[in-house]
Amino acid sequence: MTSREQTAPVVARPVRASGTPIDPEGVGHARDRLPSAEDAARLSSLLSIMADPVRLRILYALDVSEELCVGDLALALEVTEDQATYGLRLLRTAGLVIARKQGRVVYYRLAQDFPEPLREHCMRQLIELPRHAADQDD
């Protein structure tokens, strides 16, 4: 026996015909409940827009303040007005934020149909996940 043969472990793998599921019921259950590829692409795009720290903080600021103009958002987030403006433009295009003009000032707020559970639960819980993981690693 060569040293290569001695160190190569034998791994048993399930043998199946191509396309035949090991758990047909599980595959059917998953398939019936999956979003369509188109819906998944839309959700992925939306989540990627929200994944930017400035844009996410804009959403938080508008959630707790109801309505802010660009300058006030920039001050609250400690970013430039250009960064706040760019973030708001993307969030408006995605339908997450709406604008209201009063004289020369434009005020921004979360869109009326912005999902309440996303604000109240998901965003806050998702921030805590990495914190808990870091605490467990220590």
DRENPA-3360 file (N, C-alpha, C; in nm, 2 decimals, always signed):
BEGIN
1 = MTSREQTA = +0.08/-0.12/+0.00/+0.00/+0.00/+0.00/+0.09/+0.12/+0.00 ~ +0.05/+0.22/-0.08/+0.12/+0.35/-0.08/+0.07/+0.44/+0.03 ~ +0.15/+0.54/+0.07/+0.11/+0.63/+0.18/-0.02/+0.70/+0.14 ~ -0.04/+0.72/+0.01/-0.16/+0.79/-0.04/-0.28/+0.71/-0.01 ~ -0.27/+0.58/-0.03/-0.38/+0.49/-0.01/-0.42/+0.48/+0.14 ~ -0.31/+0.49/+0.22/-0.33/+0.47/+0.37/-0.41/+0.60/+0.42 ~ -0.39/+0.71/+0.37/-0.44/+0.84/+0.43/-0.58/+0.87/+0.37 ~ -0.61/+0.82/+0.25/-0.74/+0.85/+0.19/-0.85/+0.78/+0.25;
9 = PVVARPVR = -0.94/+0.85/+0.33/-1.05/+0.78/+0.40/-1.16/+0.74/+0.29 ~ -1.23/+0.64/+0.32/-1.34/+0.59/+0.24/-1.46/+0.66/+0.29 ~ -1.53/+0.73/+0.21/-1.66/+0.80/+0.25/-1.77/+0.74/+0.18 ~ -1.87/+0.69/+0.26/-1.99/+0.63/+0.20/-2.09/+0.75/+0.16 ~ -2.13/+0.75/+0.04/-2.22/+0.85/-0.01/-2.35/+0.78/-0.05 ~ -2.46/+0.84/-0.03/-2.59/+0.78/-0.08/-2.58/+0.77/-0.23 ~ -2.62/+0.66/-0.28/-2.62/+0.64/-0.43/-2.77/+0.65/-0.47 ~ -2.79/+0.74/-0.57/-2.92/+0.76/-0.62/-2.92/+0.79/-0.77;
17 = ASGTPIDP = -3.03/+0.77/-0.84/-3.04/+0.81/-0.98/-3.04/+0.96/-0.99 ~ -2.99/+1.01/-1.09/-2.99/+1.16/-1.11/-3.14/+1.21/-1.11 ~ -3.16/+1.31/-1.03/-3.29/+1.37/-1.02/-3.39/+1.30/-0.93 ~ -3.35/+1.20/-0.86/-3.43/+1.12/-0.77/-3.40/+1.17/-0.63 ~ -3.50/+1.23/-0.56/-3.47/+1.29/-0.43/-3.46/+1.18/-0.32 ~ -3.38/+1.20/-0.22/-3.37/+1.11/-0.11/-3.50/+1.12/-0.02 ~ -3.55/+1.25/-0.01/-3.67/+1.28/+0.07/-3.77/+1.35/-0.02 ~ -3.85/+1.27/-0.10/-3.94/+1.33/-0.19/-4.04/+1.42/-0.13;
25 = EGVGHARD = -4.09/+1.38/-0.01/-4.19/+1.47/+0.06/-4.13/+1.60/+0.11 ~ -4.00/+1.60/+0.15/-3.94/+1.72/+0.19/-3.91/+1.81/+0.07 ~ -3.87/+1.75/-0.04/-3.85/+1.83/-0.16/-3.98/+1.89/-0.21 ~ -4.09/+1.82/-0.21/-4.22/+1.87/-0.25/-4.26/+1.98/-0.15 ~ -4.24/+1.96/-0.02/-4.28/+2.07/+0.07/-4.21/+2.20/+0.05 ~ -4.07/+2.18/+0.03/-3.99/+2.30/+0.01/-4.03/+2.37/-0.12 ~ -4.05/+2.29/-0.23/-4.08/+2.34/-0.36/-4.22/+2.42/-0.36 ~ -4.31/+2.37/-0.28/-4.45/+2.43/-0.28/-4.44/+2.57/-0.20;
33 = RLPSAEDA = -4.35/+2.59/-0.12/-4.34/+2.71/-0.04/-4.24/+2.81/-0.07 ~ -4.15/+2.77/-0.17/-4.05/+2.87/-0.21/-4.11/+2.98/-0.29 ~ -4.05/+3.10/-0.27/-4.09/+3.21/-0.36/-4.05/+3.18/-0.50 ~ -4.11/+3.25/-0.60/-4.07/+3.23/-0.74/-3.93/+3.29/-0.75 ~ -3.86/+3.25/-0.86/-3.73/+3.31/-0.89/-3.74/+3.46/-0.90 ~ -3.85/+3.51/-0.96/-3.87/+3.65/-0.98/-3.89/+3.72/-0.85 ~ -3.97/+3.67/-0.76/-3.99/+3.73/-0.63/-3.86/+3.72/-0.55 ~ -3.79/+3.62/-0.56/-3.66/+3.61/-0.48/-3.56/+3.71/-0.53;
41 = ARLSSLLS = -3.56/+3.74/-0.66/-3.47/+3.84/-0.72/-3.51/+3.98/-0.67 ~ -3.64/+4.00/-0.67/-3.69/+4.14/-0.62/-3.65/+4.15/-0.47 ~ -3.67/+4.05/-0.39/-3.64/+4.06/-0.25/-3.49/+4.08/-0.23 ~ -3.41/+4.00/-0.30/-3.27/+4.02/-0.30/-3.22/+4.16/-0.33 ~ -3.28/+4.21/-0.43/-3.25/+4.35/-0.48/-3.28/+4.45/-0.36 ~ -3.40/+4.43/-0.31/-3.44/+4.52/-0.20/-3.35/+4.51/-0.08 ~ -3.32/+4.39/-0.04/-3.23/+4.37/+0.07/-3.09/+4.42/+0.05 ~ -3.04/+4.42/-0.08/-2.91/+4.47/-0.11/-2.91/+4.63/-0.09;
49 = IMADPVRL = -3.03/+4.69/-0.13/-3.04/+4.83/-0.11/-3.03/+4.87/+0.04 ~ -3.10/+4.79/+0.12/-3.10/+4.81/+0.27/-2.97/+4.77/+0.33 ~ -2.88/+4.70/+0.27/-2.76/+4.65/+0.33/-2.66/+4.75/+0.35 ~ -2.67/+4.87/+0.29/-2.57/+4.97/+0.31/-2.59/+5.04/+0.44 ~ -2.48/+5.06/+0.52/-2.50/+5.12/+0.66/-2.57/+5.26/+0.66 ~ -2.54/+5.34/+0.56/-2.60/+5.48/+0.56/-2.75/+5.46/+0.53 ~ -2.78/+5.38/+0.44/-2.93/+5.37/+0.40/-3.00/+5.30/+0.51 ~ -2.94/+5.20/+0.58/-3.01/+5.14/+0.69/-3.03/+5.24/+0.81;
57 = RILYALDV = -2.93/+5.32/+0.83/-2.94/+5.42/+0.94/-3.05/+5.52/+0.90 ~ -3.06/+5.56/+0.77/-3.17/+5.65/+0.73/-3.30/+5.59/+0.76 ~ -3.32/+5.46/+0.73/-3.45/+5.40/+0.77/-3.48/+5.40/+0.92 ~ -3.37/+5.37/+1.00/-3.39/+5.38/+1.14/-3.43/+5.52/+1.19 ~ -3.35/+5.62/+1.13/-3.38/+5.76/+1.17/-3.52/+5.80/+1.14 ~ -3.57/+5.77/+1.02/-3.70/+5.80/+0.98/-3.81/+5.72/+1.06 ~ -3.77/+5.61/+1.10/-3.86/+5.53/+1.19/-3.88/+5.60/+1.32 ~ -3.78/+5.64/+1.38/-3.79/+5.70/+1.52/-3.83/+5.85/+1.51;
65 = SEELCVGD = -3.80/+5.92/+1.40/-3.83/+6.06/+1.39/-3.95/+6.10/+1.31 ~ -4.01/+6.00/+1.25/-4.12/+6.02/+1.16/-4.08/+6.09/+1.03 ~ -4.02/+6.21/+1.03/-3.99/+6.28/+0.91/-3.87/+6.37/+0.93 ~ -3.78/+6.38/+0.84/-3.66/+6.46/+0.85/-3.63/+6.51/+0.71 ~ -3.56/+6.63/+0.70/-3.51/+6.68/+0.57/-3.37/+6.63/+0.56 ~ -3.31/+6.64/+0.44/-3.17/+6.59/+0.41/-3.07/+6.64/+0.51 ~ -3.07/+6.77/+0.53/-2.97/+6.83/+0.62/-2.98/+6.77/+0.76 ~ -3.10/+6.76/+0.81/-3.12/+6.71/+0.95/-3.08/+6.56/+0.95;
73 = LALALEVT = -3.11/+6.48/+0.85/-3.07/+6.34/+0.84/-2.92/+6.33/+0.84 ~ -2.85/+6.42/+0.76/-2.71/+6.41/+0.76/-2.65/+6.44/+0.90 ~ -2.70/+6.54/+0.97/-2.65/+6.57/+1.10/-2.68/+6.46/+1.20 ~ -2.79/+6.40/+1.19/-2.83/+6.29/+1.28/-2.74/+6.17/+1.26 ~ -2.71/+6.14/+1.13/-2.63/+6.02/+1.09/-2.48/+6.05/+1.10 ~ -2.44/+6.18/+1.11/-2.30/+6.22/+1.10/-2.24/+6.18/+0.97 ~ -2.31/+6.21/+0.86/-2.26/+6.19/+0.72/-2.28/+6.32/+0.64 ~ -2.23/+6.32/+0.52/-2.24/+6.44/+0.44/-2.38/+6.44/+0.38;
81 = EDQATYGL = -2.42/+6.56/+0.34/-2.56/+6.57/+0.28/-2.56/+6.49/+0.15 ~ -2.45/+6.49/+0.08/-2.44/+6.41/-0.05/-2.47/+6.26/-0.02 ~ -2.41/+6.21/+0.09/-2.43/+6.07/+0.13/-2.58/+6.05/+0.16 ~ -2.64/+6.14/+0.24/-2.78/+6.13/+0.28/-2.87/+6.14/+0.15 ~ -2.84/+6.23/+0.07/-2.92/+6.25/-0.06/-2.91/+6.13/-0.14 ~ -2.80/+6.07/-0.16/-2.78/+5.95/-0.25/-2.86/+5.83/-0.18 ~ -2.84/+5.81/-0.05/-2.92/+5.71/+0.01/-3.07/+5.72/+0.00 ~ -3.11/+5.85/+0.02/-3.26/+5.87/+0.01/-3.31/+5.85/-0.14;
89 = RLLRTAGL = -3.23/+5.88/-0.23/-3.27/+5.86/-0.37/-3.29/+5.71/-0.40 ~ -3.20/+5.63/-0.35/-3.21/+5.49/-0.37/-3.33/+5.43/-0.30 ~ -3.35/+5.48/-0.18/-3.46/+5.43/-0.10/-3.59/+5.47/-0.15 ~ -3.60/+5.59/-0.21/-3.72/+5.64/-0.28/-3.75/+5.56/-0.40 ~ -3.65/+5.53/-0.48/-3.66/+5.45/-0.60/-3.71/+5.31/-0.57 ~ -3.67/+5.26/-0.45/-3.71/+5.12/-0.41/-3.85/+5.13/-0.35 ~ -3.91/+5.25/-0.33/-4.04/+5.26/-0.27/-4.04/+5.25/-0.12 ~ -3.93/+5.26/-0.05/-3.92/+5.25/+0.09/-3.94/+5.39/+0.16;
97 = VIARKQGR = -3.92/+5.49/+0.09/-3.92/+5.63/+0.14/-4.00/+5.72/+0.05 ~ -4.08/+5.81/+0.11/-4.15/+5.91/+0.03/-4.11/+6.05/+0.07 ~ -4.14/+6.14/-0.01/-4.10/+6.28/+0.01/-4.22/+6.37/+0.01 ~ -4.21/+6.48/+0.09/-4.31/+6.58/+0.10/-4.24/+6.72/+0.10 ~ -4.28/+6.80/+0.00/-4.21/+6.93/-0.01/-4.30/+7.04/+0.07 ~ -4.23/+7.12/+0.15/-4.29/+7.23/+0.22/-4.21/+7.35/+0.19 ~ -4.25/+7.44/+0.10/-4.17/+7.55/+0.06/-4.05/+7.50/-0.02 ~ -3.93/+7.54/+0.03/-3.81/+7.49/-0.03/-3.75/+7.36/+0.03;
105 = VVYYRLAQ = -3.81/+7.32/+0.14/-3.76/+7.21/+0.21/-3.83/+7.08/+0.18 ~ -3.76/+6.97/+0.15/-3.82/+6.84/+0.12/-3.80/+6.76/+0.25 ~ -3.91/+6.70/+0.29/-3.91/+6.62/+0.41/-3.93/+6.47/+0.36 ~ -3.86/+6.38/+0.43/-3.87/+6.24/+0.39/-3.92/+6.16/+0.51 ~ -4.00/+6.06/+0.48/-4.05/+5.97/+0.58/-4.06/+5.83/+0.51 ~ -4.08/+5.73/+0.60/-4.09/+5.59/+0.55/-4.22/+5.59/+0.47 ~ -4.22/+5.51/+0.37/-4.34/+5.49/+0.28/-4.45/+5.43/+0.37 ~ -4.57/+5.47/+0.34/-4.69/+5.43/+0.42/-4.70/+5.28/+0.44;
113 = DFPEPLRE = -4.67/+5.21/+0.33/-4.68/+5.06/+0.33/-4.55/+4.99/+0.37 ~ -4.45/+5.07/+0.43/-4.33/+5.01/+0.48/-4.37/+4.90/+0.59 ~ -4.33/+4.78/+0.58/-4.38/+4.68/+0.66/-4.34/+4.70/+0.81 ~ -4.45/+4.71/+0.89/-4.43/+4.73/+1.04/-4.35/+4.62/+1.10 ~ -4.37/+4.50/+1.07/-4.29/+4.39/+1.14/-4.14/+4.41/+1.10 ~ -4.11/+4.46/+0.98/-3.97/+4.47/+0.94/-3.91/+4.58/+1.04 ~ -3.98/+4.69/+1.06/-3.93/+4.79/+1.15/-3.92/+4.75/+1.29 ~ -4.03/+4.69/+1.34/-4.04/+4.66/+1.48/-3.96/+4.54/+1.52;
121 = HCMRQLIE = -3.95/+4.44/+1.43/-3.89/+4.32/+1.48/-3.76/+4.28/+1.40 ~ -3.77/+4.27/+1.27/-3.66/+4.21/+1.19/-3.54/+4.30/+1.20 ~ -3.55/+4.43/+1.17/-3.43/+4.51/+1.17/-3.36/+4.51/+1.30 ~ -3.43/+4.52/+1.41/-3.37/+4.53/+1.54/-3.31/+4.39/+1.58 ~ -3.39/+4.29/+1.55/-3.34/+4.15/+1.59/-3.21/+4.12/+1.50 ~ -3.21/+4.15/+1.38/-3.10/+4.12/+1.29/-2.97/+4.19/+1.34 ~ -2.99/+4.31/+1.40/-2.87/+4.38/+1.45/-2.81/+4.30/+1.57 ~ -2.90/+4.24/+1.65/-2.86/+4.17/+1.77/-2.79/+4.04/+1.74;
129 = LPRHAADQ = -2.82/+3.98/+1.62/-2.77/+3.84/+1.59/-2.61/+3.85/+1.59 ~ -2.55/+3.94/+1.52/-2.40/+3.94/+1.52/-2.34/+3.97/+1.66 ~ -2.41/+4.05/+1.74/-2.37/+4.08/+1.88/-2.37/+3.95/+1.96 ~ -2.48/+3.88/+1.95/-2.49/+3.75/+2.03/-2.38/+3.65/+1.99 ~ -2.36/+3.64/+1.86/-2.26/+3.55/+1.80/-2.12/+3.59/+1.85 ~ -2.09/+3.72/+1.86/-1.96/+3.76/+1.91/-1.95/+3.73/+2.05 ~ -2.05/+3.75/+2.13/-2.05/+3.72/+2.27/-2.03/+3.57/+2.30 ~ -2.08/+3.49/+2.22/-2.07/+3.34/+2.23/-1.93/+3.30/+2.20;
137 = DD = -1.87/+3.37/+2.10/-1.73/+3.34/+2.06/-1.63/+3.37/+2.17 ~ -1.66/+3.47/+2.25/-1.56/+3.52/+2.36/-1.55/+3.42/+2.47;
% end
